[in-house]
Amino acid sequence: MTCACVGVLLLLLAPAAGEARRESKSLRCLNNLSRIGQASFIHAATDPNEFAVPVHRRFGLDFGALGMFEWGGKSGQGEPQSGNDPEYSKWGTGAGRGPSTRALNSIIYGRAFPDFQDHDGSNQINWKRDYSLNLDVFRCPSDTGYSGHHLAAWKNSRLSSFDHYGNSYAANAMWVGRPGGACRLHSNSPFLKPLSRIPNPANAIQFMENAGLFAWRLNYGVTGCTSLSGVLGAGVESPVHGWHGRSAHFQSAFSDGHSATIRMRGHTAPTPDIGRYPPIDGIATNYTFWRCAIIRGPGWQLDTLPAPATPTTLSCSSGGVVTSVRP
């Protein structure tokens, strides 16, 4: 009888223990985002442009080098550019994206990281060390890898986000463009914007767990909006489950410095009146033009309207997920 009672007790306690472990991981992940947010404030205070999200030195020079991951973390192992060797990852030291080049690393860890891009060492030992670094602030302990709609290269690698990109977290770098042969990327997010010029910073997502980066697209096609780039492939209408046991709930850090868990299952159809609509490429715009680039939900937003979108010289074919704004 005693043994039977103990067995029943263990069965009752097992779910509670599992929930406690999940909650502990979730809190650690949220704490990481808080530290990253604090480091971004320090970066903004010392950056001549007051950018909270650092602009990497490879920005715009490689396909997909558009600011989402290279601001912090270790050397990635995903998408090798030569064979299957992770030392040649496009997110790694050899490709110029090692930990020495990720600006928030030195702020968080209080030291400079050696640059081994041109000094791989015997059998690439230095590059291997860079992708083996335990930079735990940039690793969400619940990071199990791809869990729903995202870039196909990450899905196919079967790696955690931390191992693929060197970072479990992504910056909000949302792009818009005017359809046509001369389409150029414009940042409609906190990326490339001075911290003090971000409207509604308490709602503006600055960083988030990478699992939910594209969860806003669940109902995007239903509203008649399309992506110009197509880099996300099929499955846009598939829900994203996230890493913390709650479907469509993701941890985020905001431009005012606070961190929280948000619900992002598609986006809310925007109301027509947000104050004013800025011109793009010098041409006056209105709600009809911007409606596909207003991405918001309860307590969060990816866009930074009514602030002007920041123009770049980068083509819309540079690898960004570009929302189609209407003329």
C-alpha positions as CSV (number, residue, x, y, z in Angstrom):
1,M,0.0,0.0,0.0
2,T,2.8,2.4,0.9
3,C,4.5,1.8,-2.4
4,A,1.3,2.4,-4.3
5,C,0.7,5.7,-2.5
6,V,4.2,6.8,-3.3
7,G,3.7,5.9,-7.0
8,V,0.5,8.0,-7.1
9,L,2.2,10.9,-5.4
10,L,5.1,10.8,-7.9
11,L,2.6,10.9,-10.8
12,L,0.9,13.9,-9.3
13,L,4.1,15.7,-8.7
14,A,5.6,15.1,-12.2
15,P,3.4,17.7,-14.0
16,A,4.1,20.3,-11.4
17,A,7.8,19.7,-11.6
18,G,7.7,20.0,-15.4
19,E,5.8,23.3,-15.1
20,A,8.3,24.6,-12.6
21,R,11.2,23.9,-14.9
22,R,9.4,25.5,-17.9
23,E,8.6,28.6,-15.8
24,S,12.3,28.8,-14.6
25,K,13.5,28.7,-18.2
26,S,11.0,31.3,-19.2
27,L,12.1,33.7,-16.5
28,R,15.7,33.2,-17.4
29,C,14.9,33.9,-21.0
30,L,13.0,37.1,-20.1
31,N,15.9,38.1,-17.8
32,N,18.3,37.8,-20.8
33,L,16.1,40.1,-22.8
34,S,16.1,42.6,-20.0
35,R,20.0,42.6,-19.9
36,I,20.1,42.9,-23.7
37,G,17.7,45.9,-23.5
38,Q,19.9,47.5,-20.9
39,A,23.0,47.0,-23.0
40,S,21.2,48.5,-26.0
41,F,20.5,51.7,-23.9
42,I,24.2,51.9,-23.1
43,H,25.1,51.5,-26.8
44,A,22.6,54.2,-27.8
45,A,24.1,56.6,-25.2
46,T,27.6,56.3,-26.8
47,D,26.6,55.8,-30.5
48,P,26.9,59.0,-32.6
49,N,23.5,58.1,-34.3
50,E,21.9,57.1,-31.0
51,F,21.1,53.6,-32.4
52,A,20.1,51.2,-29.7
53,V,20.4,48.2,-32.1
54,P,24.0,48.2,-33.3
55,V,24.6,48.3,-37.1
56,H,27.0,45.5,-38.0
57,R,30.0,46.2,-40.2
58,R,28.7,43.6,-42.7
59,F,25.3,45.3,-42.9
60,G,24.1,45.2,-46.5
61,L,27.2,43.6,-47.9
62,D,25.9,40.0,-47.8
63,F,22.5,38.6,-48.7
64,G,20.4,38.8,-45.6
65,A,22.8,40.9,-43.6
66,L,20.1,43.2,-42.5
67,G,20.6,43.6,-38.8
68,M,18.5,40.9,-37.2
69,F,21.1,38.8,-35.5
70,E,24.6,40.2,-35.7
71,W,24.3,42.7,-32.8
72,G,25.2,40.1,-30.1
73,G,26.1,36.5,-29.5
74,K,28.6,33.9,-30.6
75,S,29.7,32.7,-34.0
76,G,26.9,30.9,-35.8
77,Q,27.1,27.5,-37.4
78,G,24.2,27.6,-39.8
79,E,24.3,27.9,-43.6
80,P,27.9,26.9,-44.3
81,Q,29.2,28.6,-47.4
82,S,31.7,25.8,-48.1
83,G,30.5,22.2,-47.9
84,N,29.0,21.2,-44.6
85,D,31.6,22.5,-42.3
86,P,30.1,24.8,-39.6
87,E,33.4,26.8,-39.5
88,Y,32.4,28.3,-42.8
89,S,28.9,29.4,-41.7
90,K,27.7,32.7,-43.2
91,W,27.0,33.7,-39.6
92,G,30.4,32.8,-38.3
93,T,33.8,34.3,-37.6
94,G,35.2,33.4,-41.1
95,A,32.4,35.3,-42.7
96,G,33.2,38.4,-40.6
97,R,30.3,37.9,-38.1
98,G,32.2,36.4,-35.1
99,P,31.7,37.5,-31.5
100,S,34.3,40.2,-31.8
101,T,32.1,42.0,-34.3
102,R,28.9,41.9,-32.3
103,A,28.7,45.2,-30.5
104,L,26.6,44.3,-27.4
105,N,29.0,41.5,-26.4
106,S,31.6,43.8,-25.0
107,I,29.0,45.9,-23.2
108,I,27.4,42.8,-21.5
109,Y,30.6,40.9,-20.8
110,G,32.8,43.9,-20.1
111,R,35.7,42.8,-22.3
112,A,36.7,42.8,-26.0
113,F,36.7,39.5,-27.9
114,P,39.6,38.7,-30.2
115,D,39.0,39.0,-33.9
116,F,39.9,35.6,-35.5
117,Q,38.5,36.3,-38.9
118,D,41.9,36.2,-40.6
119,H,43.5,33.9,-37.9
120,D,41.5,30.6,-38.0
121,G,44.4,28.6,-36.4
122,S,45.3,25.0,-36.9
123,N,42.3,23.1,-38.2
124,Q,40.2,26.2,-37.7
125,I,40.5,25.9,-34.0
126,N,39.9,29.6,-33.4
127,W,36.7,29.6,-35.4
128,K,35.5,26.4,-33.6
129,R,36.1,28.1,-30.3
130,D,34.1,31.1,-31.4
131,Y,31.0,28.9,-32.2
132,S,31.5,27.0,-28.9
133,L,31.4,30.0,-26.6
134,N,28.9,29.9,-23.8
135,L,27.5,33.4,-24.1
136,D,24.5,32.6,-22.0
137,V,22.9,36.0,-22.2
138,F,22.2,35.4,-25.9
139,R,21.0,31.9,-25.4
140,C,17.4,31.3,-24.3
141,P,17.4,28.1,-22.2
142,S,14.1,27.1,-24.0
143,D,15.6,27.6,-27.4
144,T,14.7,24.3,-29.1
145,G,15.2,25.6,-32.6
146,Y,12.6,26.1,-35.4
147,S,9.0,25.9,-34.1
148,G,7.0,27.4,-36.9
149,H,6.9,29.9,-39.8
150,H,10.4,31.3,-40.3
151,L,13.3,31.4,-42.7
152,A,13.7,28.0,-44.5
153,A,17.5,27.8,-44.0
154,W,17.0,27.7,-40.2
155,K,14.3,25.1,-40.4
156,N,16.5,22.9,-42.6
157,S,19.5,23.2,-40.4
158,R,17.8,21.5,-37.4
159,L,19.9,23.7,-35.1
160,S,18.8,25.9,-32.2
161,S,18.7,29.5,-33.1
162,F,21.7,30.1,-30.8
163,D,23.7,27.6,-32.8
164,H,22.5,28.6,-36.2
165,Y,22.7,32.4,-35.9
166,G,24.8,32.6,-32.7
167,N,21.8,34.3,-31.0
168,S,18.5,33.1,-29.7
169,Y,17.0,36.6,-30.1
170,A,16.3,38.8,-33.1
171,A,16.2,42.5,-33.5
172,N,13.0,44.0,-34.9
173,A,14.3,45.0,-38.4
174,M,11.2,45.3,-40.5
175,W,11.5,46.6,-44.0
176,V,9.1,48.3,-46.4
177,G,9.6,49.2,-50.1
178,R,7.8,50.7,-53.1
179,P,7.1,47.9,-55.6
180,G,9.0,48.2,-58.8
181,G,12.4,47.6,-60.4
182,A,14.1,50.3,-58.4
183,C,12.7,49.1,-55.0
184,R,14.9,50.2,-52.1
185,L,14.7,49.0,-48.5
186,H,13.3,51.5,-45.9
187,S,13.5,50.6,-42.2
188,N,10.0,50.9,-40.7
189,S,11.2,49.7,-37.2
190,P,13.5,50.7,-34.4
191,F,16.5,49.6,-36.5
192,L,18.4,52.6,-38.0
193,K,16.4,55.0,-35.8
194,P,17.7,57.1,-33.0
195,L,16.3,55.8,-29.7
196,S,14.8,59.2,-28.8
197,R,12.8,59.3,-32.1
198,I,10.9,56.1,-31.7
199,P,7.2,56.9,-31.2
200,N,5.4,55.0,-28.5
201,P,8.5,53.2,-27.2
202,A,6.6,51.2,-24.5
203,N,4.9,49.3,-27.4
204,A,7.7,49.3,-29.9
205,I,9.4,45.8,-30.0
206,Q,13.1,46.1,-30.2
207,F,14.2,42.5,-29.6
208,M,12.3,39.2,-29.3
209,E,12.8,35.5,-29.1
210,N,13.6,34.4,-32.6
211,A,10.9,31.7,-32.7
212,G,8.2,34.5,-33.0
213,L,9.9,36.9,-35.4
214,F,7.4,36.2,-38.2
215,A,4.4,35.2,-36.2
216,W,2.7,38.5,-37.2
217,R,2.3,37.1,-40.8
218,L,-0.4,34.5,-39.9
219,N,-3.3,36.5,-41.2
220,Y,-1.2,38.8,-43.5
221,G,-2.5,37.4,-46.8
222,V,-6.1,37.5,-45.7
223,T,-5.9,41.3,-45.5
224,G,-4.7,41.4,-49.1
225,C,-1.1,42.2,-48.3
226,T,1.9,40.4,-49.7
227,S,5.6,40.0,-49.2
228,L,7.9,41.3,-52.0
229,S,10.8,39.1,-51.1
230,G,9.3,35.7,-50.7
231,V,12.3,34.5,-48.6
232,L,10.0,32.9,-46.0
233,G,8.7,30.2,-48.4
234,A,5.4,28.4,-47.9
235,G,3.4,27.9,-44.7
236,V,2.6,31.6,-44.0
237,E,-0.8,30.5,-42.5
238,S,0.8,28.0,-40.1
239,P,0.7,29.1,-36.5
240,V,3.9,29.5,-34.5
241,H,4.1,27.7,-31.2
242,G,7.2,29.4,-29.6
243,W,9.5,28.0,-27.0
244,H,7.7,28.4,-23.7
245,G,4.7,26.1,-23.9
246,R,2.1,28.7,-24.8
247,S,1.1,28.9,-28.4
248,A,1.6,32.3,-30.0
249,H,3.2,33.8,-26.9
250,F,6.7,35.2,-27.2
251,Q,9.1,37.1,-25.0
252,S,10.1,40.6,-26.1
253,A,12.1,43.7,-25.1
254,F,10.7,47.1,-25.9
255,S,12.3,50.4,-26.8
256,D,11.5,51.9,-23.4
257,G,13.6,49.2,-21.7
258,H,11.0,46.9,-20.3
259,S,10.6,43.2,-21.2
260,A,7.3,41.2,-21.3
261,T,5.6,38.2,-22.9
262,I,3.3,39.2,-25.7
263,R,0.7,37.3,-27.8
264,M,1.4,37.5,-31.5
265,R,-0.9,35.4,-33.6
266,G,-1.1,37.4,-36.8
267,H,-1.7,41.1,-36.4
268,T,-4.6,43.5,-35.8
269,A,-6.1,45.2,-38.8
270,P,-4.9,48.8,-38.4
271,T,-7.2,51.7,-37.8
272,P,-7.0,54.4,-40.5
273,D,-6.0,57.3,-38.2
274,I,-2.6,57.2,-36.6
275,G,-2.0,60.9,-36.7
276,R,-0.1,61.4,-39.9
277,Y,1.5,59.3,-42.6
278,P,5.1,60.2,-43.6
279,P,6.2,60.4,-47.3
280,I,8.4,57.7,-48.8
281,D,11.0,58.5,-51.4
282,G,9.8,62.1,-51.2
283,I,6.3,61.2,-52.4
284,A,3.2,62.0,-50.2
285,T,1.4,59.0,-48.8
286,N,-1.8,58.1,-47.0
287,Y,-3.4,55.1,-45.2
288,T,-4.0,53.2,-48.4
289,F,-0.2,53.3,-49.0
290,W,0.9,52.3,-45.5
291,R,-1.8,49.8,-44.4
292,C,0.3,46.7,-45.1
293,A,3.2,48.1,-43.1
294,I,1.2,48.8,-39.9
295,I,1.9,45.7,-37.9
296,R,0.4,45.8,-34.4
297,G,-1.3,43.8,-31.7
298,P,-2.3,44.1,-28.1
299,G,0.5,45.9,-26.3
300,W,3.0,45.7,-29.1
301,Q,3.9,47.0,-32.5
302,L,6.7,46.3,-35.1
303,D,6.3,49.6,-37.1
304,T,7.4,53.0,-35.9
305,L,4.8,55.1,-37.6
306,P,4.2,58.0,-37.7
307,A,8.0,58.4,-37.7
308,P,9.4,58.5,-41.2
309,A,10.9,55.2,-42.6
310,T,14.6,55.3,-42.8
311,P,15.8,55.0,-46.4
312,T,18.8,52.9,-47.5
313,T,20.6,52.3,-50.7
314,L,19.9,48.5,-50.5
315,S,17.8,46.8,-53.1
316,C,14.6,45.1,-52.0
317,S,16.2,41.8,-53.2
318,S,18.8,42.0,-50.4
319,G,17.0,39.4,-48.4
320,G,14.7,41.4,-46.2
321,V,11.0,40.4,-45.7
322,V,9.6,43.5,-47.3
323,T,6.0,44.5,-46.9
324,S,4.3,45.7,-50.0
325,V,3.1,49.3,-49.5
326,R,0.5,50.5,-52.0
327,P,0.7,53.6,-54.2
